[in-house]
Amino acid sequence: MDEVWEMIEHVGQEPLLLWTAAVLSAFLLVGILKRVLSIIVSCAILIILYLVYLTYFEEEFPLPEADVGEWIKIGENWFDSEPEPVLDDNETAFE
């Protein structure tokens, strides 16, 4: 850990290394901000398109209605079902 502090002190004492570290940090920050802003803009465009759909086209092209109660019943049946027996080559299943 002492080597890290020595390197930080060395960079702090050398102005050229300090400027290089600052420029690299600025490039890294700009790259991160570009990615975050592109994600935000993409999400905003998708939300605007969805709101336009809701406003102008939902009556002509309605979204299908989802019956959540039926989904819950399917999930309960799926989790409550017994697993099928796995047979080896020489075994048979007896019921």
C-alpha positions in Angstrom: 0.0 0.0 0.0 3.0 2.3 0.6 3.9 2.0 -3.1 0.5 3.4 -4.1 1.0 6.5 -1.9 4.6 6.9 -3.3 3.2 6.9 -6.8 0.5 9.4 -5.9 3.1 11.7 -4.3 5.3 11.3 -7.4 2.5 12.2 -9.8 1.6 15.2 -7.6 5.1 16.5 -7.7 5.5 16.2 -11.5 3.4 18.8 -13.4 3.5 16.9 -16.7 2.2 13.7 -15.1 -0.5 15.7 -13.3 -1.7 17.3 -16.5 -1.7 13.9 -18.2 -3.7 12.4 -15.4 -6.2 15.3 -15.6 -6.6 15.0 -19.4 -7.1 11.2 -19.1 -9.6 11.8 -16.3 -11.5 14.3 -18.4 -11.7 11.9 -21.4 -13.0 9.2 -19.1 -15.6 11.5 -17.6 -16.8 12.6 -21.0 -17.0 9.0 -22.2 -19.1 8.0 -19.2 -21.4 11.1 -19.6 -21.9 10.3 -23.3 -23.0 6.8 -22.5 -25.3 7.9 -19.7 -26.8 10.7 -21.8 -27.4 8.3 -24.8 -29.3 5.9 -22.5 -31.4 8.8 -21.1 -32.2 10.1 -24.6 -33.1 6.6 -25.8 -35.4 6.1 -22.9 -37.0 9.5 -23.3 -37.6 8.8 -27.0 -39.3 5.5 -26.2 -41.5 7.1 -23.6 -42.5 9.8 -26.0 -43.3 7.3 -28.7 -45.4 5.3 -26.2 -47.3 8.5 -25.1 -47.9 9.3 -28.8 -49.3 5.8 -29.3 -51.6 6.2 -26.3 -52.8 9.5 -27.4 -53.4 8.9 -31.1 -53.5 5.2 -32.0 -54.8 3.2 -29.0 -58.4 3.3 -30.2 -57.4 1.9 -33.6 -54.8 -0.6 -32.4 -55.6 -1.5 -28.7 -53.1 -3.4 -26.6 -54.2 -6.9 -25.6 -55.6 -7.1 -22.1 -53.7 -9.3 -19.7 -55.6 -11.4 -17.1 -53.2 -11.5 -14.2 -55.4 -13.8 -12.2 -55.0 -16.5 -14.9 -51.3 -16.0 -14.8 -51.3 -16.5 -11.1 -53.3 -19.8 -11.4 -50.9 -21.1 -14.1 -47.9 -20.3 -11.9 -49.5 -22.0 -8.9 -50.3 -25.1 -11.0 -46.8 -25.1 -12.3 -45.1 -24.9 -8.9 -47.6 -27.4 -7.3 -47.1 -30.1 -10.0 -45.1 -33.2 -9.2 -41.9 -33.6 -11.2 -41.9 -36.4 -13.8 -39.7 -39.4 -12.9 -36.4 -39.6 -14.7 -35.7 -43.1 -16.1 -32.3 -44.6 -16.7 -31.8 -47.0 -19.6 -32.6 -50.2 -17.6 -35.4 -48.8 -15.3 -39.1 -48.7 -15.7 -41.6 -46.4 -14.0 -44.3 -48.1 -11.8 -47.5 -46.1 -11.1 
